Amino acid sequence: MKKNIYFLILLLIIVFLDQYSKIKILQYMLNHSEELILLPFLNFTLVFNSGVAFGIFRDFGQLVPHIFSFIGLVFGFGLILWAIVKKKHYLAMTLISAGALGNAIDRIRLGVVIDFIDVYWKHLHWPAFNIADISICIGACIFLYNEFRESKNRKGLND
């Protein structure tokens, strides 16, 4: 039970940092400029993402943000419940859930997700993303690594 509290606190911290960063970027960008150059490969650029990852489905109408909000909430809470029931992958599921919930909050609050981190090389730009997206990606990598390691261990036991 104590372990669950730590992961709940981590989830809340990530959602808070995600929402706080989006609020601050939105305030700054709307008052100062469209782009903030930080490093030769990193900008902060305000992007209103009405689709899902990398803007997919952004042209599908007004109902889409509500559908994705509902899916994000169900997915976020479902992963936490799954981790508690299975008693494994707590960190990975917490990170994925925090990201899903952070982006769902944007969709509920604004109808779009605020993306602002722009990584690029010369004229090649990766699609803009945010802290919630980073959390989802790190969680997915941890989950895949753990599953691969467990599969390898099971295979070694069966040989």
C-alpha positions in Angstrom: 0.0 0.0 0.0 2.9 2.4 0.9 4.3 1.8 -2.6 1.0 2.9 -4.2 1.2 6.2 -2.3 4.6 7.0 -3.7 3.5 6.3 -7.3 0.3 8.4 -6.7 2.5 11.3 -5.5 4.7 10.8 -8.6 1.6 10.9 -10.8 0.4 14.1 -9.2 3.8 15.7 -9.5 4.1 14.9 -13.2 0.5 16.1 -13.9 1.2 19.3 -11.9 4.5 20.0 -13.8 2.9 19.3 -17.1 -0.1 21.7 -16.4 2.1 24.4 -14.8 4.5 24.4 -17.8 1.7 24.6 -20.3 0.1 27.5 -18.4 3.4 29.4 -18.2 4.3 28.8 -21.8 0.8 29.8 -22.9 1.0 33.0 -20.9 4.5 33.9 -22.1 3.9 33.0 -25.8 0.6 34.9 -26.0 2.2 38.0 -24.5 5.7 38.0 -26.1 6.3 35.9 -29.2 5.5 32.8 -31.1 8.9 31.2 -30.5 11.6 31.2 -27.8 15.0 30.0 -29.0 16.8 28.2 -26.2 19.6 26.2 -27.8 20.8 25.6 -31.4 18.5 22.5 -31.5 15.7 23.5 -29.1 12.9 26.0 -29.2 9.7 26.6 -27.3 7.0 27.1 -29.9 3.3 27.3 -29.0 1.3 24.6 -30.8 -2.4 23.9 -30.3 -2.8 20.2 -31.0 -6.4 19.2 -31.7 -5.5 15.7 -32.7 -3.6 12.9 -31.0 0.1 12.2 -31.2 1.8 14.4 -33.7 -1.5 16.0 -34.7 -3.2 12.8 -36.1 -7.0 13.2 -36.4 -6.9 16.9 -35.9 -9.3 17.5 -38.8 -12.1 15.1 -37.6 -14.4 17.7 -36.0 -15.5 19.2 -32.7 -16.4 15.9 -31.0 -12.9 14.4 -31.2 -11.4 16.3 -28.2 -14.2 15.1 -26.0 -13.8 11.5 -27.2 -10.0 11.7 -26.7 -10.5 13.3 -23.2 -12.7 10.4 -22.2 -10.3 7.8 -23.6 -7.4 9.5 -21.9 -9.1 9.5 -18.5 -10.2 5.9 -18.8 -6.8 4.8 -20.1 -5.0 6.7 -17.3 -7.0 5.4 -14.5 -7.2 1.9 -16.1 -3.4 1.6 -16.3 -3.0 2.5 -12.6 -5.7 0.0 -11.6 -4.0 -2.7 -13.9 -0.6 -2.1 -12.2 -2.2 -2.4 -8.7 -4.0 -5.6 -9.6 -1.0 -7.2 -11.4 1.4 -5.9 -8.8 4.0 -5.0 -11.4 5.1 -2.2 -13.8 4.1 0.5 -11.2 6.6 3.1 -12.5 5.9 2.6 -16.2 2.1 2.7 -15.7 2.4 5.7 -13.4 4.4 7.6 -16.1 2.0 6.6 -18.9 -1.0 7.5 -16.8 0.3 10.8 -15.7 0.9 11.8 -19.4 -2.5 10.6 -20.5 -4.2 12.5 -17.7 -2.1 15.6 -18.3 -3.2 15.7 -22.0 -6.8 14.8 -21.1 -6.9 17.8 -18.7 -5.9 20.0 -21.6 -8.6 18.6 -23.9 -11.2 19.1 -21.2 -10.0 22.6 -20.3 -9.1 24.0 -23.7 -10.4 21.5 -26.4 -6.7 21.1 -27.5 -3.4 19.9 -26.1 -0.7 22.5 -25.6 2.6 21.4 -27.2 5.6 23.6 -27.0 8.9 21.7 -27.0 10.4 21.9 -30.5 13.5 19.8 -31.1 15.2 20.2 -34.5 18.3 19.8 -36.5 18.9 22.3 -39.3 15.5 22.5 -41.0 14.3 19.1 -39.7 11.8 19.5 -36.8 10.4 16.8 -34.7 6.7 17.4 -34.0 6.2 19.6 -31.0 5.5 17.8 -27.7 5.1 18.5 -23.9 6.0 17.1 -20.5 3.0 14.7 -20.6 4.3 13.3 -23.9 7.8 12.8 -22.4 6.2 11.0 -19.5 4.3 8.7 -21.8 7.3 7.9 -23.9 9.6 7.2 -20.9 6.9 5.0 -19.3 6.4 3.1 -22.5 10.2 2.5 -22.8 10.4 1.3 -19.2 7.4 -1.0 -19.8 8.9 -2.5 -22.9 12.3 -3.0 -21.3 10.7 -4.7 -18.3 8.6 -7.0 -20.5 11.6 -7.9 -22.7 13.7 -8.6 -19.6 10.9 -10.8 -18.0 10.4 -12.6 -21.3 14.1 -13.3 -21.5 14.1 -14.6 -17.9 11.1 -16.9 -18.6 12.7 -18.2 -21.7 15.9 -18.9 -19.8 14.0 -20.8 -17.1 12.2 -22.9 -19.8 15.5 -24.0 -21.5 
